[in-house]
Amino acid sequence: MQRDVERDLEQVSVNETDAPAVVLTPVVDGSRSVRARYRRIYRLTAITDVLSIGLALWLANRLWLGPNKLPEARLVTLLLVGTPIVALALYSAFHLYDAHRYSPAEEFRRIILAVSLTIAAILVLSFGAKTEPDPSRLWLALSWALAIVFALGSRRLWHAKLGRERAAGTLSFPTLIVGNNEEAEHLWTLMNAPSFGFRALGVVSTQHRDGDDRNLPIVGVIANLREVIREYGAECVFVAASSLSSSEMKHVAKAVRLEGVEVRITATLPEVLSSRVAVQSLGGFTALSLRPVRLTGTQAALKRAFDVSLAGLGIVLLAPVMGVVALSVRLTSSGPIFFRQTRVGQRGRPFTMLKFRTMQVGADEMVEELRAAHGVEGLMFKLERDPRVTGVGRVLRKYSLDELPQLINVVRGEMSLVGPRPPLPRETKQYEDWQFDRLEVPPGCSGLWQVSGRSELSFDDCVRLDLFYIENWSLAYDLYILAKTVPALLSKRGSY
């Protein structure tokens, strides 16, 4: 279990954070085995993409009981002709059949855009030869929502298959690491994790010589990179950019052009999503442009409107569930239904966070005693088998039902749907300077910490994930985290 957590955190490091890769697409498409496997999988993925859109339109037409839905004859024509053409064209335009080059969050963003434009384009086509009234707006919304669900669901299944094949080694690119410094050594260590999709063959040395005593397996020099690629059958070259001069980088560019290999180049940037990075040519150099993401007044208003709308809808839809939970808490233990606790919010302002009570009354007074008894150190105090938790409380915690009242905190403006974990005042008193950065934004009901392991994570790992979220906020990223929250809750991982 701990290895899974470490793998998820390393995925943030490699795919989404401190080394956003500049991908150079090879000019020559050689018949490389791993790339051929990816192409076969993406061809099958394209079929499920088309079926997802078609199924959404068909099911929406079946489920919709109101007026102005598509006539059956026109729907059949769209499903057989329009949907495959439009869906494949737009999915390809968003490069969704090269998704192994993107982080999961970036793929999620592209899928949302591609599905939205696909539904819009298909419906525009349907209006071309129409004689019937326009389809209902609610029918359109139902079609779009179903298409999003089916598209993301099918992609999740394909990711599970890709993960299994990477773990088995069949989708791991045989890779040469170019560089012989500390960064190259770190890449060599990371290649031992099959989930990244790379299998290190050896290290190609550069003029940067501080790595000669690092016990890296040197298999050649940068001047002979093409020959080394052929000799070792490499399908990918992973470049530690800090180890190369601009003249040495030309050997890499030539290998891309003539050998047709995949190339990844690290960049010494802070933890950022690839959607924030743009590539520019500048006087013979390649520059990375980093888009700022600090919340402006408009963006803050947009996030607030999103939070209030979704939280309000959640309170209405989940009211029956919350009523059953409240009744079960009241009938099974003495004490109040709600547990009110002071937490630290945005810019250090305290607020009262609401939860359904899962512990016996007076549980807070037992913290120090339990810390000493179980030898728990660190800022966060969590016990997998906490004796203070009631029987009903264990069930509520397992599925995070105890946190549903926090939707009220969201509506009141004290929390957001997505954000850092709200800390206790006693925790902030022990913060180091860099850890206070997580208080720049409102705390969240969910966040990267919750979808990456929750209680299994150390405090430093939680802060690291929180800061990554703050540095990369976008509405699409909030949607991505919320979409991952439901599977995380159902998996019960780290829920105690």
Disulfide bonds with the S-S distance in Angstrom:
none
